[in-house]
């Protein structure tokens, strides 16, 4: 049981980082075009309006993918815990690949 919990916590690193990035970016995204941070592409740096839109969209994507991955990993872990289908270490590798 402890092994399942440990690997489940490891599997939550990627969804947790995505959710944290999305939440932080929603509130603290760079307001001006910055060459060192932000979602930078040729199109997003074309104008200030495009830059702000790209930062908002990036934060929404991080939140959406983080929540989806959190649900998938949690469901995967619960099913595996109840049914004992796969060893926890191998399942952790699978979840990392999906992430």
C-alpha positions in Angstrom: 0.0 0.0 0.0 2.8 2.4 0.9 4.5 1.7 -2.5 1.3 2.6 -4.3 1.0 5.9 -2.4 4.7 6.8 -3.0 4.4 6.2 -6.8 1.1 8.0 -6.9 2.8 11.0 -5.4 5.6 10.8 -7.9 3.0 10.6 -10.7 1.4 13.8 -9.5 4.5 15.8 -10.1 3.8 16.6 -13.8 0.1 17.4 -13.3 0.9 19.4 -10.3 3.5 21.5 -12.1 1.1 22.1 -15.0 -1.6 23.2 -12.6 0.8 25.5 -10.7 2.2 27.0 -13.9 -1.3 27.7 -15.2 -2.5 29.3 -12.0 0.7 31.4 -11.6 0.6 32.4 -15.3 -3.0 33.4 -15.0 -2.2 35.9 -12.3 1.5 36.8 -12.9 2.0 36.5 -16.7 4.5 39.0 -18.2 2.6 42.1 -19.4 5.1 43.3 -21.9 6.9 41.3 -24.5 9.9 39.7 -22.7 12.7 37.9 -24.5 13.4 35.7 -21.5 10.1 34.5 -20.2 6.6 33.9 -21.4 5.1 31.9 -24.3 7.3 33.2 -27.1 6.7 32.6 -30.7 7.0 34.8 -33.7 3.3 35.3 -33.8 2.9 36.0 -30.0 5.6 38.6 -30.1 4.1 40.4 -33.1 2.1 42.8 -31.0 1.1 43.6 -27.4 -2.4 42.3 -28.0 -1.1 39.0 -29.4 1.3 38.7 -26.5 -1.4 39.1 -23.8 -3.7 36.6 -25.7 -0.9 34.0 -25.9 -0.1 34.3 -22.2 -3.8 33.9 -21.3 -4.3 31.0 -23.7 -1.1 29.3 -22.4 -2.3 29.5 -18.8 -5.7 28.0 -19.8 -4.0 25.2 -21.6 -1.8 24.4 -18.6 -4.8 24.3 -16.3 -6.8 22.2 -18.7 -4.1 19.6 -19.4 -3.0 19.6 -15.7 -6.6 18.8 -14.6 -7.1 16.2 -17.2 -3.8 14.5 -16.5 -4.5 14.6 -12.7 -7.8 12.8 -13.3 -6.3 10.2 -15.6 -3.4 9.5 -13.3 -5.7 9.3 -10.2 -8.1 7.0 -12.0 -5.3 4.9 -13.3 -3.8 4.5 -9.8 -7.1 3.7 -8.2 -8.0 1.1 -10.7 -4.6 -0.5 -10.3 -4.8 -0.4 -6.5 -8.2 -2.1 -6.5 -7.5 -4.6 -9.2 -3.7 -5.1 -8.8 -3.2 -5.2 -12.6 0.3 -3.8 -12.9 3.3 -3.3 -10.5 3.4 0.3 -9.2 6.9 1.0 -10.7 5.9 0.0 -14.2 2.7 2.0 -13.9 4.7 5.0 -12.8 6.8 4.7 -16.0 3.6 4.5 -18.1 2.1 7.5 -16.4 5.3 9.5 -16.9 5.2 8.6 -20.6 1.6 9.8 -20.9 2.5 13.0 -19.0 
